[in-house]
Amino acid sequence: MKIDEAQLKAFLLDSGLITPENLKKAESATVSNGGTLRDAVLNGGHLTEDQLKRLEAYILGIPFVDLTHETIDPAILQIIPEPVARKNNIVAFKKTGNDLQVGMLDPEDLQTIDFIRKKANLRILPRLTTPESIQAILRQYQKSLEAEFGDIIKKDSETLAYTREGEAGGDAEEDLKKLAEDLPVIRIVDTLIRHAILQSTSDIHVEPLEKEVIVRYRIDGILHDAMTLPKSIAPGIVARIKVMANLRLDEHRLPQDGRFKIETEEYKISFRVSILPVFDGEKIVMRLLPESTKVFSLEELGFVGANLERIHRAIRRPTGIVLATGPTGSGKTTTLYTVLEMLNIPGVNISTVEDPIEYRMPRINQTQVRPDIGLSFASGLRSLLRQDPNVIMVGEIRDNETASLAINAALTGHLVLSTLHTNSAAGALPRLLDMKVEPFLIASTVTAIISQRLVRRLSPEYETYTLEDAEIERFEKEFDFARVVEMLKREKAIKATMTAKDIPWARPKKTAESPDGYKGRIGIHEVLEMTETIKELVVKSATADDLNKRGREEGMLTMLEEGFLRAAQHITSIEEILRVTNE
């Protein structure tokens, strides 16, 4: 049975969980937003999800269970297949005789209950639980995946022994092909990939050592050891991934790059594969690129205040160069795609030259660089200019020829977006000088330079604290902490009366849902705008330090300062900001 709003209101008042005044506020929010009373009570912070679920269980006469700290027997967990559990928010947690107790968010989902009853041939006893409980149990499927891995290895590793280098006969390629098609190898690689997808991994590393193979996953920018596999199955894994990425099976001495795609009802993911010969075999790195990733806004990417205004000014101009800088994996391409999406209107022709094309974008002409057949960034850009573009994106400026063509494109009436590998926004200008680009050409074409890093977001549950005198002293020695505090006041992140000692900061809190206290990432940036004074410095071939100093004098928010702004807003932690900006 469904709980109607009048019934929920009566029980809320009777239970004393909410005051009449707060209930009235929640009701008025319901009317103005067109939502439900339940959502209004939760969004207003009057009740927690746990309290509300317990009350709903009481009203419905269904037992409530808290599973956040429970460890479930894998045999019981597997009664409900993981895709079904994840899709329908239902988990099995206790079996007594012919009775199976299941935790779920919607006890009225009779179709799912009936499906599990028929599949398991058990009597299903529904129990109401919280989203946190469901997530905690779903994570235990990951642990059972490791157990599943162990079973596969135990049963099949003997059949996977492969002749070592130098011992292979003439049919080595044929043998590898057969090995790649072996059911155990396919199961191992599929499980490894599925395990990574469910953990929102950005990169999978398969690293051969002398006696074993280490598999590591990069999650939220940090590499974690995922599992250790026997060395005997390494050739099979390499062969299988080469087959999937359409690479040469018999090439073990040269690096290879390829791609493949996996599509299911739940996800569509492209894999970018890099294989590199190392001392103990071949190392594989696979980058996961979800094709369903939605296009973000600049605000969602983390741009705020003056930095956001500077980007908007730069991309509103019909000509010029906008550069995104930072190390590999810092989100440069995502930022440029976001800008392209903002410019992607019927009256604008947009073309790109990329290596690789990371995300497909409708109505944008995307060209993949192919150095093996002579299609480089420079030759691709040269051809693009004959395609009547308004906006051009060049994946990366790597050499003098590409830099010169990008500058000529900007001088002849195009808006050019590109990336550079430098550590700061100011560092991009000396880098262009190093590519033998004339200073006056840089000054007249570059309009804005974005430098960025990705920091981990704090989970919704976190701890707050204030800084000790010793910590404030240390910060003052390392950077201009007084300027940071003034910036926080100017951006209204803290009260004007606060001192450095009064500011409440946040730090990670370990929970069942988030073992390290972080979930997801957000960008921190600095945007150097090419003002008249900056142009003068560029023409004089000034150093990056001089340019950075002048930019700060003109109001540029540095990465460190924007990071502290996000830390003051409890989006990330000071430790995370210092980790990323000191790299």
N, C-alpha and C positions, 0 to 999 in steps of 0.2 A: 504494500500500500504506500501511496505517496503522502508525504507530510505537507498539508496545505499551510499557507502563511499564517492564518489565524491560529491554528493549532501550535505552530512553532512559536508564535508570539506569546501565547498563553503559558507555554512551558518555560520559555525564557524568563518571564517575569516570576513564575512560581519557584523556579530553581534559584533565583537570586544571582544568576551568573551575569546579569546586566542590569543597570539601573534604568528606571523608567525614562530618565532624561536621555541617556545614551540610545535607548530603544527608539525614542522619538526621532533622534538625529538619524538613526539608521533607516527609519521609515521614510523620512523626507529625502534621504539620498536615493532610496529605491524609486521614489516617484520621479525625481529629477533625472536620474540616469536610465530609468526604464529597466533596471536589473531586478534581482530577487532580494528578499529580506536577508536570506542566508549570505549572499555575496556582500551586501552592505554591512552586515555585522562583522564579517571577516575583514573586509577592506578598511573598515573604520578602526580596526585594532581593538574592538571591544571583547572579542573572544578568540581563542586559538582554534585551529582546525581540530585539534585533539578534543578540546572541550565540547565543540559543536557536534563532532561525530559521536561522542559518548551520549550526549543528549538525544541525538537522532536515534541511536540504538535503543535507548530507554523508551522513546515514544513508539518505535516500531515493534518493541518487544523482542528484539534480536540481540544476542550477546555481543558485546564489544570486545575486541582483542587488540592489544598493543604488541606488534611484532618487531619493533625497531631493534630490540636487543636479543632476539631469538635466533638460534642456529638450527636450521631445519635439516633433517636427515635427507641426503641427496636422493635416496630411493623414493621418499614421499614427494619431494620437490618435483621430480621428473614425471610424476603422475599427470601433471598439467604441463604440456609442452611449452617451452619458453615463449615462442611467438604468440601463442594463445594467452599466456599469462600477461605478457607485455601489452598486447593489443586490448585486452578486456579488463585489465587491472584486477586480476584474480589470482591468488596463490594458494597452494595446498600446504598446510602446516602440521596437521596431526591426523593420524589414522588409528582408529580403534575398532578392531574386528572388521565389519563391513561398512563402517561409518568413516567418511572423510570430511574433516573440518577444513573449510576454505575461507580465507580472508578476502573481502572484496569491498569496493567502494559503492557499488550499486546492487543491493540484494534483490532488486526487481529484475535483474538481467536473467530472466528465466531461460532464455535461449542458450546462453553460455552454460548455465547450471545443468541444463538437460543434455547438452553436448558432452560435458565432462562425465555426467552420470552414465551415459551410454558407452563412452570410450573406456572408462575405468571399471564399469560394472560395480559401482559402489553407491551407497546412499550419501548424498551431498548435504552437509549441514552448513549453511551460509553464516558467516560472522562478519559484522561491520568493522572496518578498520580505517586507518588514515593513509593518505598518499605517501607519507614518510615510511610507514610500515611496508607498503607495497614495494617502494624503491629499495628498502633494505633487503627484502627477500629476493627481489629481482637480481640484486648484485651477487647473491649466493649462487645464481646460475653460472656466474663467471667462475667461481671456485669449482663448480662441478665440471666446467669446461676443462679446467686443468686436470681434473680426475679423468675426464674423457680422453684427454691427450695421453695421460699415463697409460690408459688401457690400450689405446691404439699402438703406442710405442712398444708396450710389453708384448702384445700379440704379434706385431708385424715387423719389428725391427730386424729380426733374424732374416726375413725374406728380402730386406732392403740392402744388404751388403753389396757394395759395388766395387769393381776392380779399380785399384788405385792407378794414378797416372803412371804411364810407363808399362803397365801390365795389360792394358786394354788391347784387344785384338783389332782386326781391320774393321769390324762392324761396330766401332765405338759409338758412332752417331745413332745407329739403329738400336743399340743397347740402351742408350740414353732415352730414345723415343719411347721404347717399351717401358723403361723405368718411370718416365713421366706419366704414363697411362696406367700404371699400377694402382689398383684401388686404394691400398694403404697410403700411398704418397698423395693421392688426390684428397683423401680424407684428412690427412695431416695439414696440407696447405689450406683446404677449405676451413678447417677448424681454426687455424691460426688467423686467417683473414676475418672470420666471423667474430672471433674473440676480440679482435682489434676494433671492428666496426661498433660493437656493442659498448665499448669503452670510450667512444668518440676520439679515437687515436688519429693523429695527423700524419705520422710516419711509422712504418714498421722496419726495424733493422734486423737482419738475419746475419750474424757475425760468426764465421768459423774460427775456432781456436784449435790448438793442437789435438785435444782429446774430446772436445764437445762443440756444440753449436749453441750460441746464446741468442735468444730472441728478445729484443727490447722494443717497447712502444713509447712514442713521444705523445704525452697527454698534457694539454695546456702548456706546451713549450718545454716540459721537463721529461727527460728520458727515464723510463722505469724498466728494470729487468722484469720480463714477463715469464720466461720459462727457459729451461736448459734441456737440449735434446742431444741424443747420442750422435757422435760424429759419423757413424755409419749411414745415417739417413740424409746427410748434407747433399750428396750428389743428386739424390732423388728430388729434394726440395728445389734445388737450383734448376734442374731439368724441367720440372713441372712449371715453375714460374717463367722460364724461358719460352716454353710452349705457349703459355697463356699470353705472353707479351710479344709473340711472333719473332723471337730472337734466334740467333744461330746456336744450335745445341752443341756443336763441336768446337766452338770458339771459347777457349779458357784463358787466353793470354792477353786479350784486349778488352777494354771497357765496352759495355753495350748499354743502349738506352731504348726503352720501348714503352708501350701503353697497353692497357686492357680495361674492360669495363664490366662491372657486375650489376645486374638489375634484378630486383625482387619486388614484391608488392610493397615492402616497407621502405626500400631505399634504392637509389641509383647512384653508384659511385664509380668514378674513373680512378684508375691507379697509374701513376707515373713510375716506371721501374728503372732503376739504375743498378747495373751489375759491374763490380770492380774487382779485378784480380788482386788478392792479397796473399801473404806468405802461406797461410794455411788453407787456401782454397779461393772461393769467390764470395765476396760480401754483397748482399742484396739490400738496397733501401727502396721501399715502396712508399710513395706519397699518396695519401688518400684525398681525393678531391670530390666532395659530395656535389652532385649536379643539381640537387634540389635546393642548394643553399640560396636563400633569398638575398636580393640586393639590399644592402643596408643604406641608411642615410648617414651623412657625415656625423651627425650628433650621436647616432648609435655606435659609430666607430670610435667615439671618444673625443671628437673635436669640440672645444668649448671656447667661449669668450673671444678674445682678440684673434686667436689662431683661426677660429671658424670664419670670422669676418674677412680675414686676409685671403683665405682660400676662395671664398665667394667672389671677392673683388677680382682675383686672378682669372677665374674661369668665366667670368662675365665678359672678359675682353676677347675680341675676335681673333687676335693674334698673340704670339708669344710662346714661351716654353715654361711649363710647370713640371718641376722635378720632384720625385719622391725618393728619399734616400734612407738607408738603414741596412743592417745585415740581412742575410738570407733568412726567410721565415718571419720577418717583422711586420708583414701585412701590407707591403708597398703596393703589390698588384691589386689587392682588395680595395685599397684606397682609390687607385686609378680607375678600377671598374665602377666604383661608386660615382666618381666624377663623370665617367662616360654615360652612365645611366641617367644622370641629371641632365646631360647635354643631348640625350637621345630623343630628339623630337623629329617629326616628319620633314621639317625644313632644313635639317642638318645631315650631311653625309659624313659618316664616321668610318674610318678604316684603321686596322691595327696590324702590326707585325710583331709576333710573339714567339717565345720559345720557353715552354710550350704554351698552347692555348689552354689556360686553366679552367675557364668557365665559358660556356657558349652563351652568347648574348644575342637575342633577336634584333634584326635590323642593323646590326653592326657587322661590317665586312672584316672577318678575322683571318689572317694569313699565318700559317705555321712556318717558322724558319727551318730550312733543310740544308745545312752546310754541305752534306754529302753530294748534293746535286748543284751546289753553287748558289742556293738561295739563302743569303746571309741577311742580317739586319740592314746592312747598307744597300744591297741590291734590291731587297724587298721594299725599302723606303723609297728608293729611286723610282721603282715602278709605281708605287702608291701615288706619287706626286702627279702621275699622268692619269689618275682615276678621279680627278676633280673632287678631292676631299675638303671638308671644312675643318674637321678635327682628325688628328693623327695620333695614335698611341704606338710608341716604339718600346718593346719589352724591356730593353736595356741599352744604354749607351756604353759600348765597350771599347771603342777605338776612335781614332781621329776622323776616319771616313764617315762613320755613323754620326758623330758629333757635328761635323761640318754640314752634312745633309740636313740634320735636324735644325740647325741654325738657319740654313738657307730656306728651309720650309717655313720657319717662323717669320723670316724677313719678307717672304713672298705671300703673306696673307693667310697663314694657317695657324691654328692653335695646336701645339705639340705637347703631348704628355709622355713622360718617360721616367725610368728609374736609374739610379746610380748607386754603387756600393761605396758609401762613405759613412763615417760615424756621426756626423752632425750636419745641420743645414749649411752652416758657413763653410764646412769642409768640401762641399760640392764645387765651389768656385775654383779653389786651387787645383782640384781634380781635373776640371775642364782645361785649366791652364796647362796642366801636365800633358793633356792630350793635344797640345799645340794649337788650341783655339785662341784667337786674338782676344785680348781683354775687352776691347771696345765692342766686339761682336757679342760677347757674353752680356755686357752691360745693356746693350740695346735689345736683346731678345728674351733673356730669362726674366720672368715676372715674379715667380715665387718658388721657394724651395721648401719642401716638407721633409722633416726628419722624424722618424718614429720608431717606437719599440712596442712590444706587446707585454702587458703585465697581467698576472692572474687576478681574477675577481674574487673577492671574499664571498663565501657562502652566506645565505641569508642569516644564519646563526653565527654571531661573532662576539668577541669580548671587547670592551672599551677600557682604555687606560689613559693616564696622562704621563708626560715625559718627566724623568728625574733630572735634577740639576746636572749630573754628570753626562747624561745623554745630550742635553741641550748644549753643553760646553763642547762635546765632541762634534756635534753638527756644525757649530759656529766655526770650528777649526777647519772642517772639511769643505764648507761652502757658505754662501751668504744667507744664513738662516733667518736673520732679521728681515731681509728683503722678502723671503718666502712668507713670513708671518704678515708682513704688510700687504703682500699680494693676496693672501687669503681674506684679509679684511676688505680689500678693494673689490674682490670678486664675491663678497658677502657669503663666503663659506663659513666664516666664524663671526661672532659679535665684535663690534668695534672696540669694546672695553676689554677684550680678552688679551692676556699675555701668553707667551710661549708655554708657560707652565699650566695654563688653564685649558688648553685645547684638548678635547676628547678625541683620541685616535682609536682606530680599530685594529685588532689583530685576529688571526685565524683561530677558530675553535674546532677541534676535531669532533666529528659526529659520524654516525653510522653511514649517512648518505655521502659525506665528504671526509674521507680519512685524513686529508691534509688541510682541511678548512678552506679550500679554494674550489671554485667551479666556474669554468669559462675564462675568457680573456677579453681585455679591452685595450685600446691603443692609448699611448701618451705621445704627444707630439711637440714639435716646435716648428713654426712657419716663419721663414725669413723672407720678407717682402723686399723687392728691388726698388728701394726709394732712391731719390736723387743723391743723397749722401752715400748710400751703399754703392751706387753706380760709380761715384768718384773714387771710392776706395778700390773697386774692382779694376778700374782703368789704370790705377797705380800699382796693380798686382799685390794688393795687401794680403797679409796672412789671414788664416782662418780665425785666429784669436782676435785680430783687429776687427774683422767683420762681425764676429759674435758679440764683441763688446759694444759695437755701434748698434747692432740689432737690439740688444737689451736696453740700451739708452733710449731707443725709439719705441719701447714698449713690447718687444717680442717676449712671449711667455716661453721660457726654456722647457725642455722635457722634464727636468727635475722639478721645476715649479708646477707644471701641469700635473705631474705625478703627485706632488704633495697636496694639490687641490683635490685630486681624486681620493687621496688618503683621508683628508679632512671630511670628505663627503661619505666616508666609510664604504667606498667602492673597492678599495684595495688597501694594502698595508704599507707602512713606511719601509719595512724590511724588503718587501717586493720591489718597491720603487728603487731603493738603493742597489738591490741585486742587479736590476736591469740597466740602470743608468751608469753603473760602475763597470759594466762588462767591457 
